[in-house]
């Protein structure tokens, strides 16, 4: 019954995953999710189950143009929200939200995490069972049913809006349509694999839920972190990395592959011409000889001769990343990239932290006006904002004229 939580979108629709995954999932069971670990040996990869949220994108982030990086649907860049709001979702359905929704149901952990990250968790009345890692989620209705969402449980919450990631729709299309038949606004997000897509989706979530400013701000924070990581990695050699989860890997055009690249490693699976989420055979592992292996906390590294022969295992270069960060296209995905960066490029990570601290200081600093000095302020070397040095002020000539005018006025009064 836990199989569906591991299936990428395409595999959910084909229902063609091998029996080996069933055996692995059944053997692992359910346990708590561990925190982020910068680097660890295979023994530290504790077995636990947390619902990942794979959402493949037909085009990788680094191949997109600026226009393509905008949200697939809707206007996620508004600072203010107005209702009613109508937008077409990924299924081609025109969705109208009549008023600012106050009761929202999220059908996958990525949608729930996004609501938490934009400070709108109080508006959420229902979550899936795999969102239980979020603080306060135990106070929300559990809308999960056998192999997908429960239509009855969702309707019982009296939702104003239901947010559906593409993986949920692919696994339970009939149930989603049943919700729509009851007149409930249901929005299905498009498939996405990149951190930029996640930032756009965060803005879009804010727009749909009446949290435009918060969505825009959280997305901006993500983009800022990505930019600073790229800056810190400038000139660094990127070793080959390999993502592994239950015998599968993340190839080209996958969300996890983009997270790895952002964290400073080359995606070995993509270099091996693997696209999407595919079974990883031992021959490919040996041929690639990855220098680093990246796994979620709920998937141990296979103890096979092929893996044991790799540079990564021989040197103990295994990065264990919190499952809720690396497997869900939601704002905390940036933390997965940070975890990889810290393990693989510790010096660059230290530089990144310094850049983050400097950026935070500059954004919060409020300059104190000097009532005496007439010096022109020095522009911030990091900021891209231009400084207007032509602002009119009171120079010596203007001061003299003002004094003379005052003297004349006093003389007339006498």
C-alpha atoms as one frame of an Amber mdcrd trajectory, in Angstrom:
protein
   0.000   0.000   0.000   3.033   2.255   0.254   4.072   1.792  -3.389   2.294
   4.869  -4.785   4.281   7.255  -2.644   7.466   6.310  -4.531   6.190   6.436
  -8.098   7.220   9.282 -10.387   4.377  10.715 -12.465   5.031   8.764 -15.636
   5.340   5.497 -13.784   2.113   6.142 -11.893   0.265   6.255 -15.159   1.931
   3.204 -16.700   1.668   1.001 -13.589   4.698  -0.876 -14.859   7.135  -0.784
 -11.961   8.920  -4.066 -11.228   8.218  -6.336  -8.297  11.585  -5.446  -6.753
  10.258  -2.054  -5.657   7.330  -3.705  -3.930   9.696  -5.997  -2.071  11.955
  -3.122  -0.983   9.072  -0.940   0.168   7.471  -3.779   2.077  10.768  -4.575
   3.778  11.403  -1.017   4.919   8.115  -0.148   6.569   7.247   3.210   8.020
   9.388   5.297  10.305  10.193   8.888  11.211  11.990  11.172   8.802  15.543
  12.075   9.762  16.888  15.611   9.521  19.269  16.943   6.890  22.732  15.405
   7.064  25.562  17.088   5.199  27.449  13.868   4.494  27.263  10.376   5.885
  28.259   6.797   5.288  25.724   4.239   3.999  25.140   3.141   7.578  23.701
   6.558   8.336  21.026   6.225   5.674  18.252   5.349   8.085  15.262   3.501
   6.702  12.095   5.532   6.778   9.183   6.254   4.510   8.072   9.745   3.599
   5.925  10.535   0.623   8.076  11.959  -2.154   6.465  14.041  -4.817   8.260
  13.455  -8.110   6.935  15.653 -10.899   8.941  15.229 -14.123   9.194  18.196
 -16.477   9.543  17.616 -20.248  12.294  20.257 -20.353  15.119  20.736 -17.860
  15.511  24.079 -16.076  18.888  24.866 -17.641  17.389  24.436 -21.123  14.543
  26.894 -20.559  14.365  30.439 -21.830  13.375  33.258 -19.480   9.849  33.199
 -20.892   9.557  29.435 -20.444  10.485  29.750 -16.790   7.269  31.594 -16.008
   4.436  29.635 -14.389   2.786  27.308 -16.865  -0.590  28.820 -16.022  -1.872
  31.783 -14.084  -0.198  34.959 -12.914   2.060  34.145 -10.004   3.881  37.467
  -9.970   1.143  39.695  -8.526   1.836  41.423  -5.221  -1.884  41.829  -4.574
  -4.688  39.340  -5.044  -8.115  40.089  -6.411 -11.089  37.772  -6.681 -12.873
  36.220  -8.423  -9.848  34.755 -10.166 -10.069  32.406 -13.152  -7.156  30.404
 -14.495  -6.672  27.270 -16.597  -4.864  24.407 -14.864  -2.642  21.695 -16.313
  -5.590  19.484 -17.275  -7.015  22.236 -19.474  -9.797  22.906 -16.982 -10.827
  26.499 -16.361 -10.828  26.957 -12.587 -12.574  29.913 -10.940 -11.901  30.851
  -7.333 -14.787  33.167  -6.426 -13.345  34.643  -3.238 -10.181  34.545  -1.166
 -10.212  30.883  -0.055 -10.156  30.245   3.676 -10.442  26.445   3.670  -7.804
  24.749   1.507  -7.044  21.050   1.038  -3.657  19.861  -0.214  -3.501  16.379
  -1.699   0.283  15.891  -1.677   3.082  16.886   0.689   4.627  19.324  -1.820
   1.428  21.393  -1.925   1.184  21.329   1.866   4.844  22.259   2.313   4.385
  25.223  -0.015   1.439  26.500   2.037   3.526  26.167   5.201   6.439  27.983
   3.584   4.356  30.990   2.548   2.939  31.286   6.063  -0.545  30.083   5.162
  -0.804  26.807   7.044  -3.741  28.135   9.095  -5.778  28.173   5.887  -5.141
  24.471   5.299  -7.892  22.205   6.639  -6.855  18.908   5.023  -3.563  17.198
   4.137  -2.379  13.815   2.898  -0.919  11.334   5.339   2.569  11.964   3.922
   2.516  15.598   5.036   2.649  14.509   8.668   6.251  15.732   8.998   5.054
  19.347   8.892   4.639  21.056  12.246   0.964  21.302  13.106  -0.124  18.870
  10.378  -1.509  16.530  13.029  -4.208  19.114  13.680  -5.455  18.945  10.094
  -7.882  16.410   8.624  -6.200  13.410   7.014  -7.766  13.198   3.540  -5.834
  10.133   2.392  -7.645   6.980   1.413  -6.621   3.626  -0.057  -4.109   4.284
  -2.862  -4.927   7.977  -3.077  -7.125  10.768  -1.723 -10.498  10.045  -0.144
 -13.266  11.958  -1.895 -15.473  11.700   1.180 -12.752  12.986   3.508 -11.983
  15.930   1.248 -15.639  16.940   0.945 -16.102  16.626   4.708 -13.656  19.510
   5.232 -15.893  21.906   3.261 -13.032  23.136   1.052 -13.006  26.413  -0.858
 -10.085  25.147  -2.956  -8.220  21.863  -3.471  -4.584  21.956  -4.605  -3.474
  18.919  -6.589   0.128  18.288  -7.678   0.427  16.460 -10.980   1.557  13.237
  -9.298  -1.702  13.048  -7.338  -3.770  13.651 -10.446  -1.885  10.992 -12.387
  -2.556   8.446  -9.652  -6.189   9.325  -8.939  -7.673  11.188 -11.885 -11.134
   9.697 -11.368 -11.292  10.898  -7.753 -10.225  14.407  -8.710 -12.989  14.545
 -11.281 -15.478  13.399  -8.635 -14.498  16.414  -6.518 -15.017  18.717  -9.482
 -18.415  17.168 -10.101 -19.400  18.358  -6.609 -18.620  21.948  -7.544 -15.359
  22.186  -5.602 -12.657  24.344  -7.251  -9.764  21.987  -7.938  -6.466  23.215
  -9.376  -3.974  20.719 -10.826  -0.404  21.975 -11.164   1.763  21.191 -14.164
   4.741  18.878 -14.103   8.006  20.471 -13.126  11.564  19.374 -12.465  13.580
  22.514 -11.792  14.100  24.755  -8.819  12.998  27.683 -10.965   9.768  25.883
 -11.757   9.247  25.369  -8.024   9.767  29.075  -7.415   7.175  29.871 -10.063
   4.778  27.325  -8.588   5.243  28.899  -5.175   4.152  32.249  -6.599   1.220
  30.609  -8.325   0.142  28.932  -5.087   0.210  32.319  -3.397  -1.951  33.799
  -6.136  -4.535  31.034  -5.978  -4.814  31.123  -2.201  -4.868  34.886  -1.707
  -1.277  35.046  -0.446   0.301  36.834  -3.397   2.893  38.880  -1.549   4.031
  35.952   0.603   4.305  33.670  -2.424   6.332  36.222  -4.331   8.663  36.856
  -1.382   9.282  33.151  -0.742  10.000  32.553  -4.429  12.434  35.483  -4.425
  14.260  33.954  -1.460  14.614  30.695  -3.379  15.984  32.446  -6.452  18.393
  34.451  -4.313  19.747  31.257  -2.714  20.151  29.590  -6.114  21.994  32.607
  -7.492  24.356  32.754  -4.513  25.104  29.018  -4.749  25.985  29.463  -8.415
  28.170  32.406  -7.492  29.979  30.451  -4.776  30.573  27.545  -7.174  32.074
  29.725  -9.883  35.312  28.088 -11.048  34.798  24.938  -8.966  35.293  21.532
 -10.578  32.089  19.509 -10.428  32.554  15.803  -9.687  30.194  13.135 -10.984
  27.282  12.459  -8.658  24.632   9.773  -8.793  21.207   9.899  -7.193  19.927
   6.522  -5.981  16.542   5.602  -4.510  15.328   2.016  -4.296  17.248   0.887
  -7.353  16.180   3.895  -9.444  17.989   7.043 -10.461  17.121  10.566 -11.627
  18.361  11.233 -15.137  18.089  14.210 -17.437  14.990  16.396 -17.188  14.265
  15.475 -13.605  13.728  17.716 -10.633  16.263  15.865  -8.484  18.862  16.116
 -11.224  18.489  19.890 -11.169  18.876  19.960  -7.391  22.124  17.982  -7.720
  23.488  20.303 -10.386  22.659  23.325  -8.240  24.496  21.677  -5.345  27.690
  21.361  -7.357  27.814  17.881  -8.894  27.330  16.666 -12.446  24.382  14.336
 -12.792  26.023  11.072 -13.802  22.751   9.496 -14.864  22.146  12.309 -17.340
  25.710  11.925 -18.622  24.889   8.250 -19.223  21.967   9.301 -21.461  19.365
   8.343 -18.864  16.234  10.479 -19.064  13.569  10.645 -16.400  13.364   8.182
 -13.524  14.751   4.804 -14.572  16.089   1.592 -13.110  19.809   1.848 -12.484
  21.702  -1.314 -13.432  25.033  -2.385 -11.981  26.848  -2.037 -15.294  25.989
   1.669 -15.470  27.086   2.175 -11.865  30.481   0.594 -12.557  30.960   2.506
 -15.812  30.092   5.856 -14.246  32.166   5.269 -11.099  30.509   8.227  -9.323
  32.615  10.241  -6.914  29.512  11.066  -4.868  26.230   9.265  -4.261  23.130
  11.189  -3.171  20.287   9.366  -1.411  17.138  10.411   0.473  16.981   9.479
   4.138  14.566   6.629   3.482  16.658   4.765   0.905  19.932   3.038   1.797
  22.710   2.614  -0.747  22.651  -0.919  -2.224  25.388  -3.103  -0.756  26.444
  -4.790  -3.983  29.857  -5.345  -5.598  28.988  -2.739  -8.234  28.329  -0.001
  -5.685  31.160  -1.087  -3.396  33.605  -0.678  -6.294  32.768   3.005  -6.790
  34.959   5.865  -5.659  32.003   7.244  -3.717  31.633   4.199  -1.492  35.358
   3.558  -1.114  35.917   7.136   0.040  32.708   7.373   2.072  31.264  10.084
  -0.154  27.555   9.504   0.420  25.281  12.508   0.928  22.086  11.703   2.813
  19.451  14.365   2.168  16.193  14.861   4.023  13.481  13.154   1.989  11.024
  16.023   2.309  13.599  18.344   0.744  14.975  16.332  -2.147  11.840  14.448
  -3.200   9.248  17.200  -3.123   9.112  20.090  -5.618   8.452  22.664  -2.913
  10.449  25.568  -1.405  12.552  23.413   0.923  14.175  21.840  -2.142  16.761
  24.604  -1.882  17.851  22.974   1.382  18.610  19.759  -0.517  20.940  21.651
  -2.842  22.561  23.322   0.184  23.135  19.919   1.825  24.890  18.617  -1.285
  26.934  21.803  -1.602  28.090  21.567   2.035  29.251  17.966   1.589  30.891
  18.199  -1.828  32.247  21.761  -1.770  32.744  22.793   1.886  34.775  25.891
   0.966  32.172  27.027  -1.544  29.475  26.355   1.041  31.304  28.589   3.522
  31.488  31.297   0.865  27.797  30.787   0.142  26.963  31.260   3.823  28.956
  34.486   3.823  27.128  35.710   0.746  23.814  34.841   2.376  24.723  36.701
   5.552  25.881  39.734   3.603  22.704  39.706   1.535  20.551  39.516   4.667
  22.455  42.356   6.320  22.041  44.550   3.256  18.347  43.817   2.967  17.615
  44.589   6.633  19.966  47.519   7.176  18.191  50.874   7.507  20.572  53.801
   6.896  20.393  56.573   9.507  20.163  60.020   7.849  22.982  62.402   8.713
  21.484  65.857   9.467  24.854  67.587   9.031  26.720  65.761   6.305  25.963
  66.668   2.697  28.065  63.805   1.276  26.490  61.697  -1.456  25.857  58.139
  -0.149  28.038  55.409  -1.672  26.039  52.930  -3.783  25.767  49.355  -2.512
  28.298  47.361  -4.592  26.010  44.299  -4.578  22.661  45.937  -5.188  21.495
  46.338  -8.778  19.382  49.389  -7.887  20.621  52.695  -9.266  21.282  55.625
  -6.953  19.897  59.010  -7.968  22.588  61.564  -7.106  20.627  64.444  -8.607
  18.154  64.825  -5.783  17.588  68.572  -5.144  18.754  69.954  -1.789  19.444
  73.232   0.061  22.847  74.523  -1.034  24.649  77.695   0.249  22.974  80.043
  -2.251  19.515  78.808  -1.355  20.315  79.272   2.356  21.403  82.896   1.841
  18.267  83.707  -0.156  16.114  82.199   2.575  17.803  84.305   5.304  17.389
  87.503   3.284  13.737  86.811   2.639  13.173  86.279   6.360  14.900  89.607
   7.203  12.713  91.501   4.738   9.577  89.931   6.183  10.543  90.921   9.746
  11.351  94.495   8.642   7.914  94.881   7.064   6.220  93.656  10.249   8.058
  96.313  12.263
